[in-house]
């Protein structure tokens, strides 16, 4: 019973955090951490986290959703930069920050220092978006950050597992680690792809035979990342990469457009809720665990030869400075290398100043994945002894998350303001062509349907008039695309006015339906159905 109350309390804290963040104008993750601290100091029973369960519950759905929703075109276009950040930077961070942490804290064994460095290497674009919502991140930078986060989650957590294994076994072989990494990486990706492909095929066969059940489709999508993760772990492959690969494959499979529109609408709403709840609970748990983590770390710091808990703050600040310096150096080097290659190809690259490098460096905010990873550190070694400096490692990772969030929330909006990036390639011509092609296909389908429906009927002229009226709208779309900038501006203004008028009409319709429902002049089921239709229209015109 206490566990259920605790879970409900955590979810309530996530709900309250949204309103508090809007009221205080603070980044949402910081508000959630503060609420977690309040819960820890209250009557609510402290959560005892089991690493394996925590890892399984939170990471697969978050990584799956990142892979599912990331723009595949943008990921492929900036693949070189993304790979440099997600692989090269992670390796440099593990080595550089690992030795720095071991030098700062000799009592922390080197494998544990490497594990801590690995777990703080992944970045969190959700935290960055929460910080920069008042100063929007340029779209191309956000795509790069999303791609980096998608891959460095996997690479960082895989490196952490190698470091933990070295600590548990007391040995490390580079060649063996390389082969194990290949098996884990390739096997994880293959399993993720295969699980999604198999589930999609079976699901489509059932749908073709029996029809589509929206609720079942949503539940299948929720179970898919856990299935991919568990199968991969069973074969000693990377469940992390399996979840990522499953999400990417899901995104590609969805391009076939086989699911019903209502399924996609409902499923998107469910996944948005899962993402909000999972990320929120992780940050609330971080705050809820902080008092205990600080207490345990204060005892551990005595092993380093220091006698004051304020040294914990010194460690956190120095580690953050080291991580920022490593990221700044790597981003600067990667940017110069990209410009050099562009010049070798005969291109004329745009000049990019220090603000771009600084923005990309500040955007390296740590978040949910770092916390989820560090909490999976084992409690004991293989011989039953306590895992060395576990509480200290968790505290340092939590400190890195909090400090990176605070620094980015203060500095990032100012650096981003007015920052110019190479623009996204214009897709307007492709979009116009696609809209025209879609309208032509709709006209052909309407003509065929009208002939089939009206054949042999006495009221065939009704079908003909209705079809003509609908096709006129599509022809207007085909023929009415303006070409000149002035015409485009006029068209945008007309579209804006039309949307406002349509929204006014939809809202008036909905108010009247609600009134009829309150007066019992309309059946509840009919009212709910009409309200749903009007809500979808409002969402369409508000987009």
FENKALIN-V380179 format. One record per residue. RES is the residue in one small letter. PHI is phi as a letter, one per 30 degrees, with the letter a starting at -180 (* if undefined). OMEGA is omega as a letter, one per 20 degrees, with the letter a starting at -180 (none if undefined). D_LAST is the distance of its C-alpha to the last C-alpha in Angstrom with 1 decimal. Layout:
res->{RES/RES}
phi->{PHI/PHI}
omega->{OMEGA/OMEGA}
d_last->{D_LAST/D_LAST}
This chain:
res->{x/x/x/x/x/x/x/x/x/x/x/x/x/x/x/x/x/x/x/x/x/x/x/x/x/x/x/x/x/x/x/x/x/x/x/x/x/x/x/x/x/x/x/x/x/x/x/x/x/x/x/x/x/x/x/x/x/x/x/x/x/x/x/x/x/x/x/x/x/x/x/x/x/x/x/x/x/x/x/x/x/x/x/x/x/x/x/x/x/x/x/x/x/x/x/x/x/x/x/x/x/x/x/x/x/x/x/x/x/x/x/x/x/x/x/x/x/x/x/x/x/x/x/x/x/x/x/x/x/x/x/x/x/x/x/x/x/x/x/x/x/x/x/x/x/x/x/x/x/x/x/x/x/x/x/x/x/x/x/x/x/x/x/x/x/x/x/x/x/x/x/x/x/x/x/x/x/x/x/x/x/x/x/x/x/x/x/x/x/x/x/x/x/x/x/x/x/x/x/x/x/x/x/x/x/x/x/x/x/x/x/x/x/x/x/x/x/x/x/x/x/x/x/x/x/x/x/x/x/x/x/x/x/x/x/x/x/x/x/x/x/x/x/x/x/x/x/x/x/x/x/x/x/x/x/x/x/x/x/x/x/x/x/x/x/x/x/x/x/x/x/x/x/x/x/x/x/x/x/x/x/x/x/x/x/x/x/x/x/x/x/x/x/x/x/x/x/x/x/x/x/x/x/x/x/x/x/x/x/x/x/x/x/x/x/x/x/x/x/x/x/x/x/x/x/x/x/x/x/x/x/x/x/x/x/x/x/x/x/x/x/x/x/x/x/x/x/x/x/x/x/x/x/x/x/x/x/x/x/x/x/x/x/x/x/x/x/x/x/x/x/x/x/x/x/x/x/x/x/x/x/x/x/x/x/x/x/x/x/x/x/x/x/x/x/x/x/x/x/x/x/x/x/x/x/x/x/x/x/x/x/x/x/x/x/x/x/x/x/x/x/x/x/x/x/x/x/x/x/x/x/x/x/x/x/x/x/x/x/x/x/x/x/x/x/x/x/x/x/x/x/x/x/x/x/x/x/x/x/x/x/x/x/x/x/x/x/x/x/x/x/x/x/x/x/x/x/x/x/x/x/x/x/x/x/x/x/x/x/x/x/x/x/x/x/x/x/x/x/x/x/x/x/x/x/x/x/x/x/x/x/x/x/x/x/x/x/x/x/x/x/x/x/x/x/x/x/x/x/x/x/x/x/x/x/x/x/x/x/x/x/x/x}
phi->{*/d/d/d/d/d/d/d/d/d/d/d/d/d/d/d/d/d/d/d/d/d/d/d/i/c/e/e/e/d/d/d/d/d/d/d/d/d/d/d/c/c/d/d/d/d/d/c/d/c/e/d/d/d/d/d/d/c/d/e/d/d/d/d/d/e/d/d/c/d/d/d/d/d/d/d/d/c/d/d/d/d/d/d/d/d/c/d/d/d/d/d/d/d/d/d/d/d/d/d/d/d/d/d/b/e/d/d/e/e/e/d/d/d/d/d/d/d/d/c/d/d/c/b/d/d/d/d/d/d/d/c/d/d/b/e/d/e/e/d/d/d/d/d/d/d/d/d/d/e/c/d/e/d/d/d/d/d/d/d/d/d/d/d/d/d/d/d/c/i/b/a/c/d/d/d/d/d/d/d/d/d/d/d/d/d/d/d/d/d/d/d/d/d/d/d/d/d/d/d/d/d/d/d/d/d/d/d/d/c/j/c/c/e/d/d/d/d/d/d/d/d/d/e/d/d/d/d/d/d/d/d/d/d/c/h/c/d/d/d/d/d/d/d/d/d/d/d/d/d/d/d/d/d/d/d/i/d/d/d/e/d/d/d/d/d/d/d/d/d/d/d/d/d/d/d/d/d/d/d/d/d/d/d/d/e/d/d/d/e/e/d/d/d/d/d/d/d/d/d/d/d/d/d/j/c/b/b/d/d/d/e/d/d/e/d/d/d/d/d/d/d/d/d/d/d/d/e/d/d/d/d/d/d/d/d/d/d/d/d/d/d/d/d/d/i/d/c/d/d/d/b/c/d/d/d/d/d/d/d/d/d/d/d/d/c/a/d/d/d/d/d/d/d/d/d/e/d/d/b/d/d/d/j/d/d/d/d/h/d/d/d/d/d/d/d/d/d/d/d/d/d/d/d/d/d/d/d/d/d/c/d/e/d/d/d/d/i/d/c/b/e/d/d/e/d/c/d/d/d/d/d/d/d/d/d/d/d/d/d/d/d/d/d/d/d/d/d/d/d/d/d/d/c/d/i/c/d/c/d/d/d/d/d/d/d/d/d/d/d/d/d/d/d/d/d/d/d/d/c/d/d/c/d/e/d/d/d/d/d/d/d/d/d/d/d/d/d/d/d/d/d/d/d/d/d/d/d/e/d/e/d/d/d/d/d/d/d/d/i/d/b/d/e/d/d/d/d/d/d/d/d/d/d/d/d/d/d/d/d/d/d/d}
omega->{r/r/r/r/r/r/r/r/r/r/r/r/r/r/a/a/a/r/r/r/r/a/a/a/r/r/a/r/r/r/r/r/r/r/r/r/r/r/a/a/a/a/a/a/a/a/r/a/r/a/a/a/r/a/a/a/a/a/a/a/a/r/r/a/r/a/a/a/a/r/a/r/r/r/a/a/a/a/a/r/a/r/r/a/a/r/a/a/r/r/r/r/a/a/a/a/r/r/r/a/r/r/r/a/a/a/r/a/a/r/r/r/r/r/r/r/a/a/r/r/r/r/a/a/r/r/r/r/r/r/a/a/r/r/a/r/r/a/a/r/a/r/r/r/r/r/r/a/a/a/a/r/a/a/r/a/r/r/r/a/r/a/r/r/r/r/a/a/a/r/r/r/a/a/r/r/a/r/r/r/r/r/a/a/a/r/r/r/a/a/r/r/a/a/a/r/a/a/a/r/r/a/a/r/r/r/r/a/a/a/a/r/a/a/r/r/a/a/r/r/r/a/a/r/r/r/r/a/a/r/r/r/r/r/r/r/a/r/r/r/r/r/r/a/r/r/r/r/r/r/r/r/a/r/r/r/a/a/r/r/a/r/a/a/a/a/r/r/r/a/r/r/r/r/r/a/a/r/a/a/r/a/r/r/r/r/a/a/a/a/r/r/r/r/r/a/r/r/a/a/r/r/a/a/r/a/r/r/r/r/r/r/r/r/a/a/a/r/r/r/r/r/r/r/r/a/r/a/a/a/r/r/r/r/r/r/r/r/r/r/r/r/r/r/r/r/r/a/r/r/a/a/a/a/r/r/a/r/r/r/r/a/r/a/r/a/a/a/r/a/r/a/a/r/r/r/a/r/a/r/a/a/r/r/r/r/a/r/a/a/r/r/r/r/a/r/r/r/r/r/a/a/r/r/a/a/a/a/r/a/a/r/r/r/a/a/r/a/r/r/r/a/r/r/a/r/a/r/r/a/r/r/r/r/r/r/r/r/r/r/r/r/r/a/a/r/a/a/a/r/a/a/a/a/r/a/r/a/a/a/r/r/a/a/a/r/a/a/r/a/r/r/r/r/r/r/a/a/a/r/a/a/a/r/r/r/r/r/r/a/r/r/r/r/r/r/a/r/a/r/r/r/r/r/a/a/r/r/a/r/a/r/r/r/r/r/r/a/a/r/a/r/a/a/r/r/r/r/a/r/r/r/a/r/r/r/r/r/r/a/r/a/none}
d_last->{43.0/42.6/40.3/37.9/38.0/37.2/34.2/32.8/33.6/31.7/28.6/29.0/29.3/26.0/24.3/26.2/25.4/21.7/22.7/25.6/23.7/21.4/24.6/26.7/24.2/25.9/24.5/23.6/26.3/29.0/28.3/28.6/31.8/33.2/32.6/34.3/37.3/37.5/37.5/40.2/42.4/41.9/43.4/40.9/42.8/42.0/40.4/42.7/40.5/41.9/40.7/40.4/38.5/36.1/35.5/34.9/32.6/30.1/30.2/29.7/26.3/24.9/26.3/25.3/21.6/21.9/23.5/21.1/17.8/19.3/18.5/21.8/22.0/21.7/24.1/26.6/26.3/27.2/29.4/32.5/31.1/29.5/32.8/34.8/32.8/32.6/36.2/38.3/37.1/37.4/41.0/41.9/40.4/42.3/45.5/45.3/43.9/46.1/49.2/48.1/47.6/50.9/52.6/51.2/52.0/55.0/55.2/51.9/53.0/51.5/49.7/48.0/47.1/45.6/43.7/42.3/41.4/39.7/37.6/36.4/35.5/32.0/29.1/26.0/22.6/21.0/23.6/22.9/19.2/20.2/22.7/20.7/17.5/18.9/19.8/17.3/19.2/19.2/17.3/20.6/22.4/20.0/20.4/24.1/24.2/22.3/24.8/27.7/26.9/26.5/30.0/31.8/31.2/33.3/35.9/36.4/36.9/39.2/41.3/41.5/42.9/45.6/46.6/46.8/48.9/51.2/51.7/52.4/54.8/56.3/56.1/53.7/54.2/52.0/52.7/52.2/48.9/47.7/48.6/47.0/43.8/43.7/44.3/41.6/39.0/39.7/40.4/37.2/35.0/36.9/36.8/33.0/32.5/35.1/33.9/30.3/31.8/34.3/32.0/29.5/32.4/33.9/30.7/30.1/33.7/33.5/30.4/32.1/35.1/33.9/30.2/27.2/27.1/23.6/25.2/27.7/25.2/23.3/26.8/27.9/25.0/26.0/29.6/29.3/29.3/32.2/34.1/33.7/34.8/37.8/39.0/39.0/40.8/43.3/44.3/44.3/41.3/38.3/36.1/33.6/33.4/33.3/30.2/28.5/29.8/28.7/25.1/25.1/26.8/24.4/21.5/23.8/24.8/21.3/20.9/23.4/20.7/23.4/21.6/20.2/16.5/17.2/18.9/16.2/13.8/16.7/17.9/14.9/15.0/18.8/18.8/16.5/19.1/21.9/20.8/20.5/23.8/25.7/24.9/25.5/28.8/30.0/29.8/31.3/34.0/34.7/35.4/37.3/39.5/40.1/43.2/44.9/44.0/45.4/48.5/49.1/48.4/50.7/53.5/52.7/52.8/56.5/57.1/56.0/58.9/56.9/57.6/54.6/51.1/49.7/50.3/47.2/45.1/47.0/46.2/42.5/42.4/44.5/42.5/39.3/41.0/42.3/38.9/37.3/40.3/40.0/36.3/36.8/39.8/38.0/34.9/37.2/39.3/36.5/35.0/38.4/39.0/35.8/36.7/40.3/39.2/37.0/40.0/42.2/40.0/40.4/36.9/36.4/34.4/32.6/34.4/33.0/34.5/35.2/31.8/30.0/32.7/32.5/28.7/29.0/31.9/30.4/27.3/29.8/29.1/30.6/29.0/28.9/30.5/33.4/34.1/33.9/36.2/38.8/39.2/40.4/43.5/46.4/48.6/51.9/53.5/55.2/58.5/57.0/57.0/54.0/51.4/52.3/50.1/47.2/46.4/46.7/44.3/41.7/42.1/41.8/38.6/37.2/38.4/36.8/33.4/33.8/35.2/32.7/29.8/31.7/32.6/29.2/27.6/30.2/30.4/27.3/25.1/28.0/28.6/25.0/24.7/25.0/25.7/25.5/25.1/25.6/22.4/20.4/21.8/19.8/18.3/17.3/20.4/19.9/16.3/17.9/20.8/18.9/16.9/20.4/22.1/19.8/20.3/24.0/24.2/22.5/25.2/28.0/26.9/26.7/30.1/31.6/30.3/31.4/34.9/35.3/34.2/36.3/39.4/42.4/40.7/42.1/38.7/37.5/36.7/33.9/32.2/32.8/31.3/28.2/27.8/28.5/25.8/23.1/24.4/24.4/20.7/20.6/23.4/21.7/18.8/21.6/23.7/21.4/20.1/21.5/23.6/24.7/22.8/23.5/22.1/18.9/18.5/19.3/16.8/13.9/15.3/15.7/12.2/11.1/13.9/13.2/9.7/11.6/14.4/12.7/11.2/14.8/16.3/14.4/15.3/18.8/19.2/18.4/20.8/23.4/23.2/23.6/26.6/28.1/27.8/29.5/32.2/32.8/32.3/29.8/30.3/28.3/27.2/26.1/24.2/22.5/21.6/20.2/18.2/16.7/15.7/14.2/12.3/10.7/10.0/8.5/6.1/5.5/5.6/3.8/0.0}
